[in-house]
C-alpha cells in the first residue's frame, strides 16, 4: 500500500499495553484509510481476529489495536504534531547495559 516512513518501536518494559508499536504515514485521508483497511483485512485473513479500530471515519490518524501490536497510520501533518516516536523513545539511542 506504499505506506511511508514506517517505524517499529519496541515497547517491552515500557508499558503493558502492547509489545510493539508500528507508526507509519499515508499521503492523504484516502491513502491513510486504504492502508488501515488493508492492515485490518490482512490481520483477519491471517487469523488474528478482529482488531479494535479508532479513527477510520476521519482518516487523519487511525489506531489499530491488534493486542500485542499497536499500529498507528497518520497523515504526515498529524504524525508530526503528535510525534509518537519521540514520546516512546524510538528516536533515542538504545541504553547500553553496563
MOPAC internal coordinates of N, CA, C and O (Angstrom, degrees):
PM7 1SCF
backbone

  N    0.0000 0     0.00 0     0.00 0    0    0    0
  C    1.4515 1     0.00 0     0.00 0    1    0    0
  C    1.5228 1   111.59 1     0.00 0    2    1    0
  O    1.2310 1   120.59 1  -177.04 1    3    2    1
  N    1.3162 1   116.48 1     2.96 1    3    2    1
  C    1.4638 1   122.79 1   177.24 1    5    3    2
  C    1.5228 1   113.12 1    59.45 1    6    5    3
  O    1.2310 1   120.97 1  -137.34 1    7    6    5
  N    1.3266 1   115.76 1    42.66 1    7    6    5
  C    1.4625 1   120.05 1   171.55 1    9    7    6
  C    1.5183 1   107.76 1   -62.60 1   10    9    7
  O    1.2310 1   120.56 1   -29.71 1   11   10    9
  N    1.3252 1   116.54 1   150.29 1   11   10    9
  C    1.4600 1   121.08 1  -174.19 1   13   11   10
  C    1.5156 1   111.68 1  -117.04 1   14   13   11
  O    1.2310 1   121.09 1   -31.23 1   15   14   13
  N    1.3302 1   115.53 1   148.77 1   15   14   13
  C    1.4705 1   123.01 1   174.09 1   17   15   14
  C    1.5220 1   112.09 1    52.23 1   18   17   15
  O    1.2310 1   120.42 1  -129.80 1   19   18   17
  N    1.3075 1   116.81 1    50.20 1   19   18   17
  C    1.4604 1   121.66 1  -178.66 1   21   19   18
  C    1.5215 1   109.86 1   -77.31 1   22   21   19
  O    1.2310 1   121.57 1   -48.31 1   23   22   21
  N    1.3424 1   114.59 1   131.69 1   23   22   21
  C    1.4608 1   122.29 1  -178.89 1   25   23   22
  C    1.5207 1   108.53 1  -128.67 1   26   25   23
  O    1.2310 1   120.71 1   -43.35 1   27   26   25
  N    1.3227 1   116.24 1   136.65 1   27   26   25
  C    1.4571 1   122.04 1   174.35 1   29   27   26
  C    1.5274 1   107.86 1  -106.57 1   30   29   27
  O    1.2310 1   120.84 1   -51.23 1   31   30   29
  N    1.3321 1   116.00 1   128.77 1   31   30   29
  C    1.4622 1   121.47 1  -178.85 1   33   31   30
  C    1.5280 1   108.44 1  -117.35 1   34   33   31
  O    1.2310 1   120.69 1   -56.26 1   35   34   33
  N    1.3193 1   116.30 1   123.74 1   35   34   33
  C    1.4580 1   122.08 1   177.26 1   37   35   34
  C    1.5248 1   108.22 1   -78.79 1   38   37   35
  O    1.2310 1   120.52 1   -60.36 1   39   38   37
  N    1.3204 1   116.61 1   119.64 1   39   38   37
  C    1.4627 1   121.60 1  -178.98 1   41   39   38
  C    1.5235 1   113.08 1  -100.09 1   42   41   39
  O    1.2310 1   119.94 1  -179.96 1   43   42   41
  N    1.3052 1   117.72 1     0.04 1   43   42   41
  C    1.4666 1   121.22 1  -178.97 1   45   43   42
  C    1.5226 1   109.86 1   -56.28 1   46   45   43
  O    1.2310 1   120.82 1   -53.62 1   47   46   45
  N    1.3167 1   116.03 1   126.38 1   47   46   45
  C    1.4527 1   121.62 1   179.36 1   49   47   46
  C    1.5209 1   114.32 1    82.45 1   50   49   47
  O    1.2310 1   120.03 1   174.01 1   51   50   49
  N    1.3408 1   117.56 1    -5.99 1   51   50   49
  C    1.4670 1   120.70 1  -179.96 1   53   51   50
  C    1.5279 1   112.16 1  -101.52 1   54   53   51
  O    1.2310 1   120.53 1   149.56 1   55   54   53
  N    1.3355 1   116.59 1   -30.44 1   55   54   53
  C    1.4538 1   121.60 1  -177.69 1   57   55   54
  C    1.5169 1   109.87 1  -160.15 1   58   57   55
  O    1.2310 1   120.77 1   -20.66 1   59   58   57
  N    1.3127 1   116.13 1   159.34 1   59   58   57
  C    1.4633 1   120.32 1   175.44 1   61   59   58
  C    1.5368 1   110.92 1   -96.59 1   62   61   59
  O    1.2310 1   120.03 1  -177.49 1   63   62   61
  N    1.3282 1   117.55 1     2.51 1   63   62   61
  C    1.4669 1   121.35 1  -179.23 1   65   63   62
  C    1.5209 1   112.25 1   -64.48 1   66   65   63
  O    1.2310 1   120.56 1   137.19 1   67   66   65
  N    1.3224 1   116.54 1   -42.81 1   67   66   65
  C    1.4698 1   121.57 1  -176.19 1   69   67   66
  C    1.5174 1   108.53 1  -163.68 1   70   69   67
  O    1.2310 1   121.06 1    -9.25 1   71   70   69
  N    1.3252 1   115.57 1   170.75 1   71   70   69
  C    1.4610 1   121.28 1   177.10 1   73   71   70
  C    1.5257 1   112.02 1   -93.54 1   74   73   71
  O    1.2310 1   120.93 1   150.37 1   75   74   73
  N    1.3286 1   115.82 1   -29.63 1   75   74   73
  C    1.4587 1   121.00 1  -175.31 1   77   75   74
  C    1.5141 1   110.28 1  -141.60 1   78   77   75
  O    1.2310 1   120.93 1   -36.06 1   79   78   77
  N    1.3228 1   115.83 1   143.94 1   79   78   77
  C    1.4566 1   121.95 1   173.81 1   81   79   78
  C    1.5237 1   107.74 1  -122.67 1   82   81   79
  O    1.2310 1   121.02 1   -48.09 1   83   82   81
  N    1.3165 1   115.65 1   131.91 1   83   82   81
  C    1.4568 1   122.14 1   174.82 1   85   83   82
  C    1.5228 1   106.81 1  -109.57 1   86   85   83
  O    1.2310 1   120.46 1   -50.88 1   87   86   85
  N    1.3282 1   116.72 1   129.12 1   87   86   85
  C    1.4620 1   122.16 1   177.31 1   89   87   86
  C    1.5197 1   107.03 1  -122.01 1   90   89   87
  O    1.2310 1   120.77 1   -51.40 1   91   90   89
  N    1.3394 1   116.14 1   128.60 1   91   90   89
  C    1.4597 1   120.42 1  -179.46 1   93   91   90
  C    1.5214 1   109.62 1  -146.91 1   94   93   91
  O    1.2310 1   120.97 1    -9.61 1   95   94   93
  N    1.3188 1   115.76 1   170.39 1   95   94   93
  C    1.4665 1   120.72 1  -177.19 1   97   95   94
  C    1.5147 1   111.44 1  -129.69 1   98   97   95
  O    1.2310 1   121.76 1   -29.58 1   99   98   97
  N    1.3358 1   114.23 1   150.42 1   99   98   97
  C    1.4563 1   123.15 1   168.98 1  101   99   98
  C    1.5171 1   107.88 1  -118.49 1  102  101   99
  O    1.2310 1   120.04 1   -22.55 1  103  102  101
  N    1.3031 1   117.53 1   157.45 1  103  102  101
  C    1.4694 1   121.23 1  -173.89 1  105  103  102
  C    1.5257 1   114.15 1   -77.30 1  106  105  103
  O    1.2310 1   119.90 1   158.06 1  107  106  105
  N    1.3197 1   117.80 1   -21.94 1  107  106  105
  C    1.4674 1   121.36 1  -175.52 1  109  107  106
  C    1.5258 1   109.07 1  -151.16 1  110  109  107
  O    1.2310 1   120.75 1    -5.74 1  111  110  109
  N    1.3414 1   116.17 1   174.26 1  111  110  109
  C    1.4707 1   120.42 1   176.47 1  113  111  110
  C    1.5276 1   109.85 1   -56.01 1  114  113  111
  O    1.2310 1   121.09 1   133.54 1  115  114  113
  N    1.3145 1   115.51 1   -46.46 1  115  114  113
  C    1.4690 1   120.38 1  -177.65 1  117  115  114
  C    1.5307 1   110.88 1   -63.52 1  118  117  115
  O    1.2310 1   120.03 1   138.92 1  119  118  117
  N    1.3217 1   117.54 1   -41.08 1  119  118  117
  C    1.4665 1   121.46 1  -179.98 1  121  119  118
  C    1.5285 1   110.59 1   -66.12 1  122  121  119
  O    1.2310 1   120.24 1   136.81 1  123  122  121
  N    1.3276 1   117.15 1   -43.19 1  123  122  121
  C    1.4702 1   121.12 1   177.35 1  125  123  122
  C    1.5270 1   109.81 1   -59.08 1  126  125  123
  O    1.2310 1   120.37 1   133.92 1  127  126  125
  N    1.3389 1   116.89 1   -46.08 1  127  126  125
  C    1.4619 1   120.84 1   179.18 1  129  127  126
  C    1.5180 1   112.33 1   -61.95 1  130  129  127
  O    1.2310 1   120.26 1   138.78 1  131  130  129
  N    1.3297 1   117.11 1   -41.22 1  131  130  129
  C    1.4643 1   120.86 1  -179.75 1  133  131  130
  C    1.5284 1   111.28 1   -66.15 1  134  133  131
  O    1.2310 1   120.48 1   138.17 1  135  134  133
  N    1.3298 1   116.69 1   -41.83 1  135  134  133
  C    1.4714 1   120.22 1   177.32 1  137  135  134
  C    1.5263 1   109.85 1   -61.59 1  138  137  135
  O    1.2310 1   120.60 1   131.74 1  139  138  137
  N    1.3360 1   116.46 1   -48.26 1  139  138  137
  C    1.4665 1   120.70 1  -179.04 1  141  139  138
  C    1.5264 1   111.11 1   -61.13 1  142  141  139
  O    1.2310 1   120.06 1   134.90 1  143  142  141
  N    1.3289 1   117.50 1   -45.10 1  143  142  141
  C    1.4699 1   120.54 1   178.97 1  145  143  142
  C    1.5248 1   111.22 1   -59.11 1  146  145  143
  O    1.2310 1   120.70 1   138.65 1  147  146  145
  N    1.3226 1   116.26 1   -41.35 1  147  146  145
  C    1.4671 1   120.61 1  -179.27 1  149  147  146
  C    1.5262 1   111.03 1   -65.96 1  150  149  147
  O    1.2310 1   120.41 1   136.55 1  151  150  149
  N    1.3324 1   116.81 1   -43.45 1  151  150  149
  C    1.4709 1   120.62 1   179.05 1  153  151  150
  C    1.5304 1   109.91 1   -62.47 1  154  153  151
  O    1.2310 1   120.39 1   134.77 1  155  154  153
  N    1.3214 1   116.85 1   -45.23 1  155  154  153
  C    1.4687 1   121.29 1  -179.92 1  157  155  154
  C    1.5267 1   110.32 1   -60.48 1  158  157  155
  O    1.2310 1   120.30 1   134.58 1  159  158  157
  N    1.3314 1   117.03 1   -45.42 1  159  158  157
  C    1.4627 1   120.93 1   179.90 1  161  159  158
  C    1.5196 1   111.44 1   -65.52 1  162  161  159
  O    1.2310 1   120.07 1   138.30 1  163  162  161
  N    1.3307 1   117.47 1   -41.70 1  163  162  161
  C    1.4669 1   120.78 1   178.53 1  165  163  162
  C    1.5287 1   111.32 1   -62.95 1  166  165  163
  O    1.2310 1   120.20 1   140.63 1  167  166  165
  N    1.3265 1   117.22 1   -39.37 1  167  166  165
  C    1.4652 1   120.41 1   177.37 1  169  167  166
  C    1.5290 1   110.20 1   -61.61 1  170  169  167
  O    1.2310 1   120.18 1   135.41 1  171  170  169
  N    1.3326 1   117.27 1   -44.59 1  171  170  169
  C    1.4697 1   121.25 1   178.51 1  173  171  170
  C    1.5216 1   110.69 1   -63.35 1  174  173  171
  O    1.2310 1   120.72 1   134.09 1  175  174  173
  N    1.3457 1   116.23 1   -45.91 1  175  174  173
  C    1.4682 1   120.58 1  -177.50 1  177  175  174
  C    1.5184 1   112.64 1   -62.87 1  178  177  175
  O    1.2310 1   120.28 1   149.22 1  179  178  177
  N    1.3169 1   117.07 1   -30.78 1  179  178  177
  C    1.4639 1   121.27 1  -178.39 1  181  179  178
  C    1.5293 1   112.43 1   -91.41 1  182  181  179
  O    1.2310 1   120.31 1  -173.79 1  183  182  181
  N    1.3443 1   117.01 1     6.21 1  183  182  181
  C    1.4554 1   121.15 1   173.42 1  185  183  182
  C    1.5150 1   115.76 1    84.21 1  186  185  183
  O    1.2310 1   119.86 1  -158.33 1  187  186  185
  N    1.3305 1   117.87 1    21.67 1  187  186  185
  C    1.4609 1   120.31 1   179.96 1  189  187  186
  C    1.5234 1   112.48 1   -91.83 1  190  189  187
  O    1.2310 1   120.02 1  -168.78 1  191  190  189
  N    1.3234 1   117.57 1    11.22 1  191  190  189
  C    1.4519 1   121.61 1   175.20 1  193  191  190
  C    1.5138 1   112.86 1    76.38 1  194  193  191
  O    1.2310 1   121.87 1    17.24 1  195  194  193
  N    1.3122 1   114.02 1  -162.76 1  195  194  193
  C    1.4585 1   120.84 1  -178.38 1  197  195  194
  C    1.5167 1   110.07 1   -94.24 1  198  197  195
  O    1.2310 1   120.74 1   -67.24 1  199  198  197
  N    1.3059 1   116.20 1   112.76 1  199  198  197
  C    1.4657 1   121.13 1   177.03 1  201  199  198
  C    1.5269 1   108.80 1   -76.29 1  202  201  199
  O    1.2310 1   120.99 1   -28.86 1  203  202  201
  N    1.3199 1   115.71 1   151.14 1  203  202  201
  C    1.4691 1   120.53 1   173.76 1  205  203  202
  C    1.5212 1   107.65 1   -83.27 1  206  205  203
  O    1.2310 1   120.93 1   -43.49 1  207  206  205
  N    1.3326 1   115.84 1   136.51 1  207  206  205
  C    1.4624 1   120.95 1  -173.69 1  209  207  206
  C    1.5208 1   109.39 1  -129.74 1  210  209  207
  O    1.2310 1   120.80 1   -45.56 1  211  210  209
  N    1.3180 1   116.07 1   134.44 1  211  210  209
  C    1.4612 1   122.82 1   175.61 1  213  211  210
  C    1.5228 1   108.98 1  -127.60 1  214  213  211
  O    1.2310 1   120.18 1   -37.43 1  215  214  213
  N    1.3261 1   117.26 1   142.57 1  215  214  213
  C    1.4539 1   122.16 1   171.72 1  217  215  214
  C    1.5141 1   115.81 1    89.49 1  218  217  215
  O    1.2310 1   119.35 1  -176.38 1  219  218  217
  N    1.3162 1   118.85 1     3.62 1  219  218  217
  C    1.4553 1   120.67 1  -176.63 1  221  219  218
  C    1.5278 1   113.62 1   -64.05 1  222  221  219
  O    1.2310 1   118.68 1   142.77 1  223  222  221
  N    1.3308 1   120.12 1   -37.23 1  223  222  221
  C    1.4743 1   117.75 1  -179.88 1  225  223  222
  C    1.5384 1   113.56 1   -61.73 1  226  225  223
  O    1.2310 1   119.58 1   140.02 1  227  226  225
  N    1.3296 1   118.41 1   -39.98 1  227  226  225
  C    1.4700 1   121.04 1  -176.29 1  229  227  226
  C    1.5270 1   111.96 1   -85.81 1  230  229  227
  O    1.2310 1   120.25 1   145.45 1  231  230  229
  N    1.3342 1   117.12 1   -34.55 1  231  230  229
  C    1.4651 1   124.12 1   178.22 1  233  231  230
  C    1.5240 1   113.94 1    60.66 1  234  233  231
  O    1.2310 1   119.88 1  -150.58 1  235  234  233
  N    1.3335 1   117.84 1    29.42 1  235  234  233
  C    1.4624 1   120.73 1   168.01 1  237  235  234
  C    1.5268 1   108.59 1   -83.35 1  238  237  235
  O    1.2310 1   121.74 1   138.14 1  239  238  237
  N    1.3402 1   114.28 1   -41.86 1  239  238  237
  C    1.4564 1   122.57 1  -178.42 1  241  239  238
  C    1.5252 1   106.30 1  -149.54 1  242  241  239
  O    1.2310 1   120.44 1   -62.90 1  243  242  241
  N    1.2971 1   116.77 1   117.10 1  243  242  241
  C    1.4600 1   121.20 1   178.54 1  245  243  242
  C    1.5241 1   107.84 1  -111.87 1  246  245  243
  O    1.2310 1   121.11 1   -53.17 1  247  246  245
  N    1.3218 1   115.48 1   126.83 1  247  246  245
  C    1.4655 1   122.54 1   176.61 1  249  247  246
  C    1.5130 1   108.05 1  -106.44 1  250  249  247
  O    1.2310 1   121.06 1   -54.14 1  251  250  249
  N    1.3179 1   115.58 1   125.86 1  251  250  249
  C    1.4626 1   122.11 1   176.57 1  253  251  250
  C    1.5225 1   106.70 1  -115.88 1  254  253  251
  O    1.2310 1   120.65 1   -66.02 1  255  254  253
  N    1.3279 1   116.37 1   113.98 1  255  254  253
  C    1.4581 1   122.25 1  -179.84 1  257  255  254
  C    1.5200 1   107.73 1   -99.70 1  258  257  255
  O    1.2310 1   121.15 1   -76.37 1  259  258  257
  N    1.3168 1   115.41 1   103.63 1  259  258  257
  C    1.4598 1   121.35 1  -178.64 1  261  259  258
  C    1.5285 1   111.24 1  -104.01 1  262  261  259
  O    1.2310 1   120.56 1  -150.75 1  263  262  261
  N    1.3219 1   116.53 1    29.25 1  263  262  261
  C    1.4609 1   120.22 1   179.28 1  265  263  262
  C    1.5102 1   111.96 1    88.38 1  266  265  263
  O    1.2310 1   120.29 1    80.40 1  267  266  265
  N    1.3293 1   117.05 1   -99.60 1  267  266  265
  C    1.4615 1   121.15 1  -179.03 1  269  267  266
  C    1.5236 1   113.17 1   -77.27 1  270  269  267
  O    1.2310 1   120.68 1   170.75 1  271  270  269
  N    1.3398 1   116.30 1    -9.25 1  271  270  269
  C    1.4605 1   121.04 1  -179.01 1  273  271  270
  C    1.5233 1   109.41 1  -128.47 1  274  273  271
  O    1.2310 1   121.01 1   -50.14 1  275  274  273
  N    1.3337 1   115.67 1   129.86 1  275  274  273
  C    1.4655 1   121.82 1   173.03 1  277  275  274
  C    1.5203 1   107.49 1  -107.08 1  278  277  275
  O    1.2310 1   120.50 1   -48.24 1  279  278  277
  N    1.3179 1   116.64 1   131.76 1  279  278  277
  C    1.4603 1   121.19 1  -179.34 1  281  279  278
  C    1.5223 1   108.07 1  -120.21 1  282  281  279
  O    1.2310 1   120.94 1   -56.27 1  283  282  281
  N    1.3278 1   115.80 1   123.73 1  283  282  281
  C    1.4578 1   122.28 1   177.84 1  285  283  282
  C    1.5217 1   107.93 1  -112.28 1  286  285  283
  O    1.2310 1   120.48 1   -54.41 1  287  286  285
  N    1.3264 1   116.68 1   125.59 1  287  286  285
  C    1.4605 1   121.77 1   176.70 1  289  287  286
  C    1.5333 1   106.44 1  -118.57 1  290  289  287
  O    1.2310 1   120.96 1   -61.45 1  291  290  289
  N    1.3316 1   115.77 1   118.55 1  291  290  289
  C    1.4634 1   122.37 1  -173.49 1  293  291  290
  C    1.5197 1   112.34 1  -118.34 1  294  293  291
  O    1.2310 1   120.95 1   -24.08 1  295  294  293
  N    1.3244 1   115.79 1   155.92 1  295  294  293
  C    1.4546 1   120.32 1   157.57 1  297  295  294
  C    1.5213 1   105.31 1   -77.87 1  298  297  295
  O    1.2310 1   118.66 1   -31.85 1  299  298  297
  N    1.3447 1   120.15 1   148.15 1  299  298  297
  C    1.4671 1   121.93 1  -173.79 1  301  299  298
  C    1.5319 1   114.52 1   -54.93 1  302  301  299
  O    1.2310 1   119.83 1   140.06 1  303  302  301
  N    1.3240 1   117.93 1   -39.94 1  303  302  301
  C    1.4690 1   120.50 1  -178.51 1  305  303  302
  C    1.5219 1   111.24 1   -64.81 1  306  305  303
  O    1.2310 1   120.89 1   139.51 1  307  306  305
  N    1.3061 1   115.90 1   -40.49 1  307  306  305
  C    1.4712 1   120.86 1  -179.22 1  309  307  306
  C    1.5282 1   109.90 1   -70.76 1  310  309  307
  O    1.2310 1   120.56 1   140.14 1  311  310  309
  N    1.3097 1   116.53 1   -39.86 1  311  310  309
  C    1.4715 1   120.87 1   177.94 1  313  311  310
  C    1.5219 1   110.57 1   -60.70 1  314  313  311
  O    1.2310 1   120.52 1   135.53 1  315  314  313
  N    1.3197 1   116.62 1   -44.47 1  315  314  313
  C    1.4644 1   120.27 1   178.64 1  317  315  314
  C    1.5177 1   112.32 1   -62.98 1  318  317  315
  O    1.2310 1   120.16 1   143.31 1  319  318  317
  N    1.3251 1   117.30 1   -36.69 1  319  318  317
  C    1.4589 1   121.41 1  -179.33 1  321  319  318
  C    1.5305 1   111.05 1   -66.05 1  322  321  319
  O    1.2310 1   120.06 1   132.10 1  323  322  321
  N    1.3225 1   117.49 1   -47.90 1  323  322  321
  C    1.4672 1   121.29 1  -176.81 1  325  323  322
  C    1.5253 1   112.88 1   -82.02 1  326  325  323
  O    1.2310 1   119.58 1   148.82 1  327  326  325
  N    1.3093 1   118.41 1   -31.18 1  327  326  325
  C    1.4680 1   124.14 1   174.02 1  329  327  326
  C    1.5374 1   112.91 1    46.99 1  330  329  327
  O    1.2310 1   120.96 1  -123.80 1  331  330  329
  N    1.3149 1   115.76 1    56.20 1  331  330  329
  C    1.4706 1   120.56 1  -179.20 1  333  331  330
  C    1.5229 1   112.70 1   -60.50 1  334  333  331
  O    1.2310 1   120.16 1   148.65 1  335  334  333
  N    1.3296 1   117.31 1   -31.35 1  335  334  333
  C    1.4610 1   119.55 1   179.65 1  337  335  334
  C    1.5235 1   110.76 1   -59.40 1  338  337  335
  O    1.2310 1   120.37 1   137.92 1  339  338  337
  N    1.3124 1   116.90 1   -42.08 1  339  338  337
  C    1.4660 1   119.79 1   179.00 1  341  339  338
  C    1.5314 1   110.53 1   -70.11 1  342  341  339
  O    1.2310 1   120.91 1   138.05 1  343  342  341
  N    1.3264 1   115.87 1   -41.95 1  343  342  341
  C    1.4649 1   120.17 1  -178.72 1  345  343  342
  C    1.5251 1   112.05 1   -59.77 1  346  345  343
  O    1.2310 1   120.54 1   140.26 1  347  346  345
  N    1.3395 1   116.58 1   -39.74 1  347  346  345
  C    1.4546 1   120.80 1  -177.05 1  349  347  346
  C    1.5152 1   112.98 1   -98.31 1  350  349  347
  O    1.2310 1   120.15 1  -173.02 1  351  350  349
  N    1.3254 1   117.33 1     6.98 1  351  350  349
  C    1.4536 1   120.95 1   171.21 1  353  351  350
  C    1.5046 1   115.86 1    80.78 1  354  353  351
  O    1.2310 1   119.32 1  -161.61 1  355  354  353
  N    1.3229 1   118.90 1    18.39 1  355  354  353
  C    1.4619 1   120.00 1  -179.15 1  357  355  354
  C    1.5192 1   111.82 1   -72.06 1  358  357  355
  O    1.2310 1   120.23 1   160.18 1  359  358  357
  N    1.3339 1   117.17 1   -19.82 1  359  358  357
  C    1.4626 1   118.79 1  -179.08 1  361  359  358
  C    1.5214 1   112.18 1   -97.32 1  362  361  359
  O    1.2310 1   120.19 1  -174.13 1  363  362  361
  N    1.3347 1   117.24 1     5.87 1  363  362  361
  C    1.4664 1   121.52 1   177.88 1  365  363  362
  C    1.5244 1   110.12 1   -97.39 1  366  365  363
  O    1.2310 1   120.42 1   -32.82 1  367  366  365
  N    1.3286 1   116.80 1   147.18 1  367  366  365
  C    1.4664 1   118.30 1   174.90 1  369  367  366
  C    1.5354 1   110.09 1   -63.36 1  370  369  367
  O    1.2310 1   120.71 1   -32.40 1  371  370  369
  N    1.3037 1   116.24 1   147.60 1  371  370  369
  C    1.4567 1   120.26 1   179.51 1  373  371  370
  C    1.5157 1   110.75 1   -66.08 1  374  373  371
  O    1.2310 1   121.10 1   -40.50 1  375  374  373
  N    1.3283 1   115.50 1   139.50 1  375  374  373
  C    1.4704 1   119.67 1   175.98 1  377  375  374
  C    1.5187 1   108.94 1   -68.23 1  378  377  375
  O    1.2310 1   120.80 1   -40.61 1  379  378  377
  N    1.3169 1   116.07 1   139.39 1  379  378  377
  C    1.4644 1   120.30 1   178.84 1  381  379  378
  C    1.5215 1   109.93 1   -99.80 1  382  381  379
  O    1.2310 1   121.31 1   -40.96 1  383  382  381
  N    1.3100 1   115.10 1   139.04 1  383  382  381
  C    1.4607 1   120.49 1   176.61 1  385  383  382
  C    1.5189 1   108.92 1   -73.43 1  386  385  383
  O    1.2310 1   120.72 1   -46.52 1  387  386  385
  N    1.3260 1   116.22 1   133.48 1  387  386  385
  C    1.4709 1   120.01 1  -179.64 1  389  387  386
  C    1.5021 1   111.15 1   -87.98 1  390  389  387
  O    1.2310 1   120.10 1   180.00 1  391  390  389

